[in-house]
């Protein structure tokens, strides 16, 4: 693999974070651990002593986009060609990550791929060098081509969190670069908090909850992307809009903070309409 850096952005990580980190740190040349915790999170001494790790930890939540830009520019300065982007809750099985890097290195025309990504929904039965072009990828488990980063441009800091990865993919595609997913490489990834709820008919089902603030960003930023990219990605945006409505419905039906959520959803729409982007202020 060409010189490879990785970044993981943390926010009050659990103890599992250290185990997750061990699944990929041995296969990268540099790991940037960027902490958005407020107040500053106290990492263990073993992590701080690792010479591969650079810790960025200033006690402020700068969001996802700003942190990715900060690390990407630093990695470019240090001569890295690829940046593996990870979430604190995500991890690879060793054989999947090794195959992933090998397949990327052998991929024909990799210099024209702005981002590679992997499967995150269901583990495949076998590991295989199978790919498909896609409209978008999530941040976690993706490889950003740093040789194209200046051409594609920085991650959009207006978004703060949510849709940051999707917006970058849309923009890269419109500039003529590819977004490629390896469909038989698997990343363990979690979106939201899985809980068991009882439906209105008395049945039990599993669903994912998000905080009202997180749904604020999801809705506001989705509206922003729809206005910006609908002509080119109408089908994908429509599909994702249905998914967002499903999440909102589940939180309204089964979540504990219905009134707070309704206020946040109204605030998301209002802020989008008035152009109030970036980090939400009270």
C-alpha positions as protocol buffer text, in pm:
chain_id: "A"
residue {
  index: 1
  type: UNK
  ca { x: 0 y: 0 z: 0 }
}
residue {
  index: 2
  type: UNK
  ca { x: 115 y: 354 z: -68 }
}
residue {
  index: 3
  type: UNK
  ca { x: 195 y: 572 z: 234 }
}
residue {
  index: 4
  type: UNK
  ca { x: -119 y: 559 z: 443 }
}
residue {
  index: 5
  type: UNK
  ca { x: -247 y: 767 z: 733 }
}
residue {
  index: 6
  type: UNK
  ca { x: -564 y: 715 z: 932 }
}
residue {
  index: 7
  type: UNK
  ca { x: -786 y: 939 z: 1140 }
}
residue {
  index: 8
  type: UNK
  ca { x: -1041 y: 853 z: 1406 }
}
residue {
  index: 9
  type: UNK
  ca { x: -1260 y: 1127 z: 1548 }
}
residue {
  index: 10
  type: UNK
  ca { x: -1371 y: 1067 z: 1906 }
}
residue {
  index: 11
  type: UNK
  ca { x: -1637 y: 1207 z: 2135 }
}
residue {
  index: 12
  type: UNK
  ca { x: -1628 y: 1072 z: 2492 }
}
residue {
  index: 13
  type: UNK
  ca { x: -1527 y: 726 z: 2365 }
}
residue {
  index: 14
  type: UNK
  ca { x: -1607 y: 410 z: 2559 }
}
residue {
  index: 15
  type: UNK
  ca { x: -1344 y: 158 z: 2665 }
}
residue {
  index: 16
  type: UNK
  ca { x: -1422 y: -43 z: 2351 }
}
residue {
  index: 17
  type: UNK
  ca { x: -1255 y: 232 z: 2149 }
}
residue {
  index: 18
  type: UNK
  ca { x: -908 y: 103 z: 2238 }
}
residue {
  index: 19
  type: UNK
  ca { x: -994 y: -246 z: 2112 }
}
residue {
  index: 20
  type: UNK
  ca { x: -1139 y: -104 z: 1792 }
}
residue {
  index: 21
  type: UNK
  ca { x: -827 y: 102 z: 1732 }
}
residue {
  index: 22
  type: UNK
  ca { x: -608 y: -207 z: 1759 }
}
residue {
  index: 23
  type: UNK
  ca { x: -779 y: -359 z: 1453 }
}
residue {
  index: 24
  type: UNK
  ca { x: -627 y: -104 z: 1216 }
}
residue {
  index: 25
  type: UNK
  ca { x: -336 y: 81 z: 1379 }
}
residue {
  index: 26
  type: UNK
  ca { x: -83 y: -190 z: 1291 }
}
residue {
  index: 27
  type: UNK
  ca { x: -163 y: -153 z: 920 }
}
residue {
  index: 28
  type: UNK
  ca { x: -126 y: 225 z: 888 }
}
residue {
  index: 29
  type: UNK
  ca { x: 184 y: 444 z: 902 }
}
residue {
  index: 30
  type: UNK
  ca { x: 30 y: 726 z: 1106 }
}
residue {
  index: 31
  type: UNK
  ca { x: -287 y: 756 z: 1314 }
}
residue {
  index: 32
  type: UNK
  ca { x: -440 y: 1090 z: 1403 }
}
residue {
  index: 33
  type: UNK
  ca { x: -669 y: 1063 z: 1705 }
}
residue {
  index: 34
  type: UNK
  ca { x: -880 y: 1377 z: 1700 }
}
residue {
  index: 35
  type: UNK
  ca { x: -1094 y: 1434 z: 2006 }
}
residue {
  index: 36
  type: UNK
  ca { x: -1408 y: 1649 z: 1995 }
}
residue {
  index: 37
  type: UNK
  ca { x: -1498 y: 1585 z: 2359 }
}
residue {
  index: 38
  type: UNK
  ca { x: -1600 y: 1876 z: 2577 }
}
residue {
  index: 39
  type: UNK
  ca { x: -1429 y: 1888 z: 2823 }
}
residue {
  index: 40
  type: UNK
  ca { x: -1106 y: 1729 z: 2696 }
}
residue {
  index: 41
  type: UNK
  ca { x: -1107 y: 1348 z: 2717 }
}
residue {
  index: 42
  type: UNK
  ca { x: -826 y: 1182 z: 2914 }
}
residue {
  index: 43
  type: UNK
  ca { x: -681 y: 901 z: 2704 }
}
residue {
  index: 44
  type: UNK
  ca { x: -475 y: 623 z: 2860 }
}
residue {
  index: 45
  type: UNK
  ca { x: -97 y: 644 z: 2869 }
}
residue {
  index: 46
  type: UNK
  ca { x: -44 y: 347 z: 2639 }
}
residue {
  index: 47
  type: UNK
  ca { x: -218 y: 524 z: 2355 }
}
residue {
  index: 48
  type: UNK
  ca { x: -23 y: 845 z: 2413 }
}
residue {
  index: 49
  type: UNK
  ca { x: 306 y: 655 z: 2414 }
}
residue {
  index: 50
  type: UNK
  ca { x: 251 y: 496 z: 2072 }
}
residue {
  index: 51
  type: UNK
  ca { x: 491 y: 669 z: 1826 }
}
residue {
  index: 52
  type: UNK
  ca { x: 243 y: 622 z: 1539 }
}
residue {
  index: 53
  type: UNK
  ca { x: -22 y: 832 z: 1711 }
}
residue {
  index: 54
  type: UNK
  ca { x: -68 y: 1207 z: 1695 }
}
residue {
  index: 55
  type: UNK
  ca { x: -332 y: 1325 z: 1942 }
}
residue {
  index: 56
  type: UNK
  ca { x: -527 y: 1643 z: 1868 }
}
residue {
  index: 57
  type: UNK
  ca { x: -720 y: 1722 z: 2182 }
}
residue {
  index: 58
  type: UNK
  ca { x: -800 y: 2086 z: 2260 }
}
residue {
  index: 59
  type: UNK
  ca { x: -1121 y: 2042 z: 2459 }
}
residue {
  index: 60
  type: UNK
  ca { x: -1349 y: 2183 z: 2187 }
}
residue {
  index: 61
  type: UNK
  ca { x: -1602 y: 2018 z: 1958 }
}
residue {
  index: 62
  type: UNK
  ca { x: -1505 y: 2140 z: 1612 }
}
residue {
  index: 63
  type: UNK
  ca { x: -1736 y: 1900 z: 1428 }
}
residue {
  index: 64
  type: UNK
  ca { x: -1649 y: 1633 z: 1173 }
}
residue {
  index: 65
  type: UNK
  ca { x: -1577 y: 1841 z: 862 }
}
residue {
  index: 66
  type: UNK
  ca { x: -1326 y: 2077 z: 1025 }
}
residue {
  index: 67
  type: UNK
  ca { x: -1140 y: 1788 z: 1186 }
}
residue {
  index: 68
  type: UNK
  ca { x: -1121 y: 1592 z: 861 }
}
residue {
  index: 69
  type: UNK
  ca { x: -985 y: 1900 z: 685 }
}
residue {
  index: 70
  type: UNK
  ca { x: -732 y: 1959 z: 960 }
}
residue {
  index: 71
  type: UNK
  ca { x: -597 y: 1606 z: 935 }
}
residue {
  index: 72
  type: UNK
  ca { x: -616 y: 1579 z: 556 }
}
residue {
  index: 73
  type: UNK
  ca { x: -406 y: 1891 z: 508 }
}
residue {
  index: 74
  type: UNK
  ca { x: -152 y: 1769 z: 765 }
}
residue {
  index: 75
  type: UNK
  ca { x: -136 y: 1425 z: 604 }
}
residue {
  index: 76
  type: UNK
  ca { x: -75 y: 1582 z: 263 }
}
residue {
  index: 77
  type: UNK
  ca { x: 210 y: 1786 z: 409 }
}
residue {
  index: 78
  type: UNK
  ca { x: 362 y: 1468 z: 551 }
}
residue {
  index: 79
  type: UNK
  ca { x: 347 y: 1298 z: 211 }
}
residue {
  index: 80
  type: UNK
  ca { x: 63 y: 1051 z: 265 }
}
residue {
  index: 81
  type: UNK
  ca { x: -138 y: 950 z: -40 }
}
residue {
  index: 82
  type: UNK
  ca { x: -439 y: 790 z: 130 }
}
residue {
  index: 83
  type: UNK
  ca { x: -635 y: 869 z: 446 }
}
residue {
  index: 84
  type: UNK
  ca { x: -840 y: 599 z: 619 }
}
residue {
  index: 85
  type: UNK
  ca { x: -1127 y: 765 z: 806 }
}
residue {
  index: 86
  type: UNK
  ca { x: -1279 y: 584 z: 1103 }
}
residue {
  index: 87
  type: UNK
  ca { x: -1548 y: 629 z: 1368 }
}
residue {
  index: 88
  type: UNK
  ca { x: -1471 y: 546 z: 1730 }
}
residue {
  index: 89
  type: UNK
  ca { x: -1733 y: 266 z: 1729 }
}
residue {
  index: 90
  type: UNK
  ca { x: -1618 y: 101 z: 1405 }
}
residue {
  index: 91
  type: UNK
  ca { x: -1364 y: -175 z: 1352 }
}
residue {
  index: 92
  type: UNK
  ca { x: -1235 y: -425 z: 1095 }
}
residue {
  index: 93
  type: UNK
  ca { x: -1160 y: -792 z: 1115 }
}
residue {
  index: 94
  type: UNK
  ca { x: -788 y: -827 z: 1034 }
}
residue {
  index: 95
  type: UNK
  ca { x: -833 y: -1030 z: 717 }
}
residue {
  index: 96
  type: UNK
  ca { x: -1090 y: -784 z: 581 }
}
residue {
  index: 97
  type: UNK
  ca { x: -863 y: -483 z: 631 }
}
residue {
  index: 98
  type: UNK
  ca { x: -561 y: -656 z: 478 }
}
residue {
  index: 99
  type: UNK
  ca { x: -764 y: -755 z: 173 }
}
residue {
  index: 100
  type: UNK
  ca { x: -911 y: -405 z: 147 }
}
residue {
  index: 101
  type: UNK
  ca { x: -571 y: -239 z: 127 }
}
residue {
  index: 102
  type: UNK
  ca { x: -445 y: -500 z: -119 }
}
residue {
  index: 103
  type: UNK
  ca { x: -746 y: -457 z: -346 }
}
residue {
  index: 104
  type: UNK
  ca { x: -716 y: -78 z: -344 }
}
residue {
  index: 105
  type: UNK
  ca { x: -348 y: -100 z: -439 }
}
residue {
  index: 106
  type: UNK
  ca { x: -435 y: -327 z: -733 }
}
residue {
  index: 107
  type: UNK
  ca { x: -744 y: -136 z: -845 }
}
residue {
  index: 108
  type: UNK
  ca { x: -703 y: -16 z: -1206 }
}
residue {
  index: 109
  type: UNK
  ca { x: -735 y: 362 z: -1228 }
}
residue {
  index: 110
  type: UNK
  ca { x: -719 y: 417 z: -852 }
}
residue {
  index: 111
  type: UNK
  ca { x: -570 y: 761 z: -916 }
}
residue {
  index: 112
  type: UNK
  ca { x: -912 y: 869 z: -1048 }
}
residue {
  index: 113
  type: UNK
  ca { x: -1104 y: 739 z: -746 }
}
residue {
  index: 114
  type: UNK
  ca { x: -1176 y: 1011 z: -492 }
}
residue {
  index: 115
  type: UNK
  ca { x: -1294 y: 767 z: -225 }
}
residue {
  index: 116
  type: UNK
  ca { x: -1307 y: 393 z: -168 }
}
residue {
  index: 117
  type: UNK
  ca { x: -1541 y: 238 z: 86 }
}
residue {
  index: 118
  type: UNK
  ca { x: -1670 y: -94 z: 219 }
}
residue {
  index: 119
  type: UNK
  ca { x: -1986 y: -281 z: 320 }
}
residue {
  index: 120
  type: UNK
  ca { x: -2130 y: -183 z: 658 }
}
residue {
  index: 121
  type: UNK
  ca { x: -2479 y: -338 z: 667 }
}
residue {
  index: 122
  type: UNK
  ca { x: -2430 y: -713 z: 640 }
}
residue {
  index: 123
  type: UNK
  ca { x: -2117 y: -927 z: 656 }
}
residue {
  index: 124
  type: UNK
  ca { x: -2055 y: -1111 z: 327 }
}
residue {
  index: 125
  type: UNK
  ca { x: -2001 y: -1486 z: 328 }
}
residue {
  index: 126
  type: UNK
  ca { x: -1660 y: -1449 z: 161 }
}
residue {
  index: 127
  type: UNK
  ca { x: -1396 y: -1182 z: 115 }
}
residue {
  index: 128
  type: UNK
  ca { x: -1372 y: -1093 z: -253 }
}
residue {
  index: 129
  type: UNK
  ca { x: -1237 y: -825 z: -485 }
}
residue {
  index: 130
  type: UNK
  ca { x: -1584 y: -715 z: -597 }
}
residue {
  index: 131
  type: UNK
  ca { x: -1669 y: -349 z: -646 }
}
residue {
  index: 132
  type: UNK
  ca { x: -1943 y: -122 z: -767 }
}
residue {
  index: 133
  type: UNK
  ca { x: -1959 y: 252 z: -838 }
}
residue {
  index: 134
  type: UNK
  ca { x: -2184 y: 435 z: -592 }
}
residue {
  index: 135
  type: UNK
  ca { x: -2308 y: 787 z: -538 }
}
residue {
  index: 136
  type: UNK
  ca { x: -2186 y: 812 z: -181 }
}
residue {
  index: 137
  type: UNK
  ca { x: -2003 y: 643 z: 105 }
}
residue {
  index: 138
  type: UNK
  ca { x: -2000 y: 696 z: 478 }
}
residue {
  index: 139
  type: UNK
  ca { x: -1691 y: 833 z: 650 }
}
residue {
  index: 140
  type: UNK
  ca { x: -1616 y: 526 z: 855 }
}
residue {
  index: 141
  type: UNK
  ca { x: -1399 y: 274 z: 674 }
}
residue {
  index: 142
  type: UNK
  ca { x: -1343 y: 495 z: 371 }
}
residue {
  index: 143
  type: UNK
  ca { x: -1012 y: 575 z: 202 }
}
residue {
  index: 144
  type: UNK
  ca { x: -980 y: 933 z: 81 }
}
residue {
  index: 145
  type: UNK
  ca { x: -744 y: 988 z: -211 }
}
residue {
  index: 146
  type: UNK
  ca { x: -526 y: 1273 z: -85 }
}
residue {
  index: 147
  type: UNK
  ca { x: -374 y: 1325 z: -429 }
}
residue {
  index: 148
  type: UNK
  ca { x: -718 y: 1447 z: -542 }
}
residue {
  index: 149
  type: UNK
  ca { x: -809 y: 1630 z: -221 }
}
residue {
  index: 150
  type: UNK
  ca { x: -699 y: 1973 z: -340 }
}
residue {
  index: 151
  type: UNK
  ca { x: -895 y: 1930 z: -664 }
}
residue {
  index: 152
  type: UNK
  ca { x: -1214 y: 1809 z: -496 }
}
residue {
  index: 153
  type: UNK
  ca { x: -1184 y: 2067 z: -220 }
}
residue {
  index: 154
  type: UNK
  ca { x: -1221 y: 2065 z: 158 }
}
residue {
  index: 155
  type: UNK
  ca { x: -1503 y: 1890 z: 339 }
}
residue {
  index: 156
  type: UNK
  ca { x: -1792 y: 2135 z: 379 }
}
residue {
  index: 157
  type: UNK
  ca { x: -1765 y: 2286 z: 727 }
}
residue {
  index: 158
  type: UNK
  ca { x: -2114 y: 2438 z: 700 }
}
residue {
  index: 159
  type: UNK
  ca { x: -2244 y: 2089 z: 776 }
}
residue {
  index: 160
  type: UNK
  ca { x: -2051 y: 2044 z: 1104 }
}
residue {
  index: 161
  type: UNK
  ca { x: -2159 y: 1678 z: 1135 }
}
residue {
  index: 162
  type: UNK
  ca { x: -2388 y: 1456 z: 924 }
}
residue {
  index: 163
  type: UNK
  ca { x: -2385 y: 1454 z: 544 }
}
residue {
  index: 164
  type: UNK
  ca { x: -2019 y: 1562 z: 543 }
}
residue {
  index: 165
  type: UNK
  ca { x: -1912 y: 1239 z: 374 }
}
residue {
  index: 166
  type: UNK
  ca { x: -2205 y: 1235 z: 131 }
}
residue {
  index: 167
  type: UNK
  ca { x: -2151 y: 1594 z: 22 }
}
residue {
  index: 168
  type: UNK
  ca { x: -1784 y: 1524 z: -51 }
}
residue {
  index: 169
  type: UNK
  ca { x: -1877 y: 1222 z: -263 }
}
residue {
  index: 170
  type: UNK
  ca { x: -2139 y: 1413 z: -460 }
}
residue {
  index: 171
  type: UNK
  ca { x: -1895 y: 1695 z: -528 }
}
residue {
  index: 172
  type: UNK
  ca { x: -1615 y: 1459 z: -631 }
}
residue {
  index: 173
  type: UNK
  ca { x: -1850 y: 1278 z: -869 }
}
residue {
  index: 174
  type: UNK
  ca { x: -1953 y: 1604 z: -1035 }
}
residue {
  index: 175
  type: UNK
  ca { x: -1585 y: 1679 z: -1089 }
}
residue {
  index: 176
  type: UNK
  ca { x: -1552 y: 1353 z: -1279 }
}
residue {
  index: 177
  type: UNK
  ca { x: -1396 y: 1130 z: -1013 }
}
residue {
  index: 178
  type: UNK
  ca { x: -1520 y: 788 z: -906 }
}
residue {
  index: 179
  type: UNK
  ca { x: -1665 y: 670 z: -575 }
}
residue {
  index: 180
  type: UNK
  ca { x: -1607 y: 295 z: -541 }
}
residue {
  index: 181
  type: UNK
  ca { x: -1740 y: 50 z: -282 }
}
residue {
  index: 182
  type: UNK
  ca { x: -1589 y: -293 z: -212 }
}
residue {
  index: 183
  type: UNK
  ca { x: -1905 y: -493 z: -155 }
}
residue {
  index: 184
  type: UNK
  ca { x: -1733 y: -797 z: 0 }
}
residue {
  index: 185
  type: UNK
  ca { x: -1513 y: -619 z: 254 }
}
residue {
  index: 186
  type: UNK
  ca { x: -1693 y: -567 z: 583 }
}
residue {
  index: 187
  type: UNK
  ca { x: -1665 y: -303 z: 852 }
}
residue {
  index: 188
  type: UNK
  ca { x: -1841 y: -339 z: 1186 }
}
residue {
  index: 189
  type: UNK
  ca { x: -2030 y: -12 z: 1217 }
}
residue {
  index: 190
  type: UNK
  ca { x: -2314 y: 119 z: 1430 }
}
residue {
  index: 191
  type: UNK
  ca { x: -2546 y: 409 z: 1352 }
}
residue {
  index: 192
  type: UNK
  ca { x: -2747 y: 530 z: 1648 }
}
residue {
  index: 193
  type: UNK
  ca { x: -2837 y: 347 z: 1967 }
}
residue {
  index: 194
  type: UNK
  ca { x: -3016 y: 17 z: 1911 }
}
residue {
  index: 195
  type: UNK
  ca { x: -3306 y: -34 z: 2151 }
}
residue {
  index: 196
  type: UNK
  ca { x: -3598 y: -274 z: 2183 }
}
residue {
  index: 197
  type: UNK
  ca { x: -3936 y: -98 z: 2182 }
}
residue {
  index: 198
  type: UNK
  ca { x: -4298 y: -211 z: 2201 }
}
residue {
  index: 199
  type: UNK
  ca { x: -4508 y: -105 z: 1901 }
}
residue {
  index: 200
  type: UNK
  ca { x: -4858 y: 39 z: 1917 }
}
residue {
  index: 201
  type: UNK
  ca { x: -4985 y: -315 z: 1845 }
}
residue {
  index: 202
  type: UNK
  ca { x: -4794 y: -454 z: 2142 }
}
residue {
  index: 203
  type: UNK
  ca { x: -4516 y: -619 z: 1944 }
}
residue {
  index: 204
  type: UNK
  ca { x: -4149 y: -588 z: 2027 }
}
residue {
  index: 205
  type: UNK
  ca { x: -3905 y: -461 z: 1765 }
}
residue {
  index: 206
  type: UNK
  ca { x: -3552 y: -329 z: 1743 }
}
residue {
  index: 207
  type: UNK
  ca { x: -3495 y: 26 z: 1624 }
}
residue {
  index: 208
  type: UNK
  ca { x: -3221 y: 288 z: 1632 }
}
residue {
  index: 209
  type: UNK
  ca { x: -3260 y: 606 z: 1835 }
}
residue {
  index: 210
  type: UNK
  ca { x: -3083 y: 936 z: 1780 }
}
residue {
  index: 211
  type: UNK
  ca { x: -3076 y: 1236 z: 2008 }
}
residue {
  index: 212
  type: UNK
  ca { x: -3293 y: 1535 z: 1911 }
}
residue {
  index: 213
  type: UNK
  ca { x: -2976 y: 1734 z: 1841 }
}
residue {
  index: 214
  type: UNK
  ca { x: -2845 y: 1465 z: 1605 }
}
residue {
  index: 215
  type: UNK
  ca { x: -3175 y: 1459 z: 1418 }
}
residue {
  index: 216
  type: UNK
  ca { x: -3154 y: 1838 z: 1394 }
}
residue {
  index: 217
  type: UNK
  ca { x: -2827 y: 1805 z: 1201 }
}
residue {
  index: 218
  type: UNK
  ca { x: -2962 y: 1518 z: 991 }
}
residue {
  index: 219
  type: UNK
  ca { x: -3266 y: 1715 z: 876 }
}
residue {
  index: 220
  type: UNK
  ca { x: -3100 y: 2055 z: 832 }
}
residue {
  index: 221
  type: UNK
  ca { x: -2808 y: 1915 z: 637 }
}
residue {
  index: 222
  type: UNK
  ca { x: -3025 y: 1687 z: 425 }
}
residue {
  index: 223
  type: UNK
  ca { x: -3230 y: 1989 z: 319 }
}
residue {
  index: 224
  type: UNK
  ca { x: -2905 y: 2171 z: 237 }
}
residue {
  index: 225
  type: UNK
  ca { x: -2777 y: 1886 z: 20 }
}
residue {
  index: 226
  type: UNK
  ca { x: -3112 y: 1845 z: -154 }
}
residue {
  index: 227
  type: UNK
  ca { x: -3113 y: 2208 z: -257 }
}
residue {
  index: 228
  type: UNK
  ca { x: -2753 y: 2187 z: -376 }
}
residue {
  index: 229
  type: UNK
  ca { x: -2744 y: 1849 z: -550 }
}
residue {
  index: 230
  type: UNK
  ca { x: -3099 y: 1743 z: -638 }
}
residue {
  index: 231
  type: UNK
  ca { x: -3063 y: 1781 z: -1017 }
}
residue {
  index: 232
  type: UNK
  ca { x: -2767 y: 1541 z: -1027 }
}
residue {
  index: 233
  type: UNK
  ca { x: -2860 y: 1299 z: -746 }
}
residue {
  index: 234
  type: UNK
  ca { x: -3239 y: 1320 z: -726 }
}
residue {
  index: 235
  type: UNK
  ca { x: -3295 y: 943 z: -704 }
}
residue {
  index: 236
  type: UNK
  ca { x: -3042 y: 894 z: -425 }
}
residue {
  index: 237
  type: UNK
  ca { x: -3164 y: 1193 z: -229 }
}
residue {
  index: 238
  type: UNK
  ca { x: -3524 y: 1075 z: -254 }
}
residue {
  index: 239
  type: UNK
  ca { x: -3424 y: 730 z: -127 }
}
residue {
  index: 240
  type: UNK
  ca { x: -3234 y: 880 z: 165 }
}
residue {
  index: 241
  type: UNK
  ca { x: -3515 y: 1119 z: 243 }
}
residue {
  index: 242
  type: UNK
  ca { x: -3744 y: 821 z: 304 }
}
residue {
  index: 243
  type: UNK
  ca { x: -3486 y: 676 z: 541 }
}
residue {
  index: 244
  type: UNK
  ca { x: -3463 y: 1002 z: 734 }
}
residue {
  index: 245
  type: UNK
  ca { x: -3840 y: 1023 z: 767 }
}
residue {
  index: 246
  type: UNK
  ca { x: -3841 y: 667 z: 903 }
}
residue {
  index: 247
  type: UNK
  ca { x: -3585 y: 761 z: 1168 }
}
residue {
  index: 248
  type: UNK
  ca { x: -3780 y: 1070 z: 1268 }
}
residue {
  index: 249
  type: UNK
  ca { x: -4104 y: 868 z: 1286 }
}
residue {
  index: 250
  type: UNK
  ca { x: -3945 y: 603 z: 1510 }
}
residue {
  index: 251
  type: UNK
  ca { x: -3810 y: 867 z: 1745 }
}
residue {
  index: 252
  type: UNK
  ca { x: -4145 y: 1044 z: 1762 }
}
residue {
  index: 253
  type: UNK
  ca { x: -4334 y: 719 z: 1825 }
}
residue {
  index: 254
  type: UNK
  ca { x: -4098 y: 551 z: 2068 }
}
residue {
  index: 255
  type: UNK
  ca { x: -3843 y: 809 z: 2184 }
}
residue {
  index: 256
  type: UNK
  ca { x: -3849 y: 975 z: 2527 }
}
residue {
  index: 257
  type: UNK
  ca { x: -3808 y: 1339 z: 2417 }
}
residue {
  index: 258
  type: UNK
  ca { x: -4093 y: 1400 z: 2174 }
}
residue {
  index: 259
  type: UNK
  ca { x: -4149 y: 1768 z: 2254 }
}
residue {
  index: 260
  type: UNK
  ca { x: -3776 y: 1844 z: 2245 }
}
residue {
  index: 261
  type: UNK
  ca { x: -3748 y: 1659 z: 1914 }
}
residue {
  index: 262
  type: UNK
  ca { x: -4036 y: 1855 z: 1758 }
}
residue {
  index: 263
  type: UNK
  ca { x: -3868 y: 2180 z: 1860 }
}
residue {
  index: 264
  type: UNK
  ca { x: -3538 y: 2063 z: 1715 }
}
residue {
  index: 265
  type: UNK
  ca { x: -3698 y: 1962 z: 1386 }
}
residue {
  index: 266
  type: UNK
  ca { x: -3862 y: 2301 z: 1355 }
}
residue {
  index: 267
  type: UNK
  ca { x: -3530 y: 2465 z: 1439 }
}
residue {
  index: 268
  type: UNK
  ca { x: -3358 y: 2256 z: 1170 }
}
residue {
  index: 269
  type: UNK
  ca { x: -3601 y: 2372 z: 904 }
}
residue {
  index: 270
  type: UNK
  ca { x: -3585 y: 2734 z: 1019 }
}
residue {
  index: 271
  type: UNK
  ca { x: -3206 y: 2739 z: 1030 }
}
residue {
  index: 272
  type: UNK
  ca { x: -3180 y: 2583 z: 685 }
}
residue {
  index: 273
  type: UNK
  ca { x: -3418 y: 2843 z: 540 }
}
residue {
  index: 274
  type: UNK
  ca { x: -3228 y: 3131 z: 701 }
}
residue {
  index: 275
  type: UNK
  ca { x: -2883 y: 2995 z: 614 }
}
residue {
  index: 276
  type: UNK
  ca { x: -2776 y: 2931 z: 973 }
}
residue {
  index: 277
  type: UNK
  ca { x: -2530 y: 2647 z: 925 }
}
residue {
  index: 278
  type: UNK
  ca { x: -2227 y: 2513 z: 1112 }
}
residue {
  index: 279
  type: UNK
  ca { x: -2249 y: 2427 z: 1481 }
}
residue {
  index: 280
  type: UNK
  ca { x: -2593 y: 2480 z: 1629 }
}
residue {
  index: 281
  type: UNK
  ca { x: -2612 y: 2761 z: 1877 }
}
residue {
  index: 282
  type: UNK
  ca { x: -2878 y: 2787 z: 2144 }
}
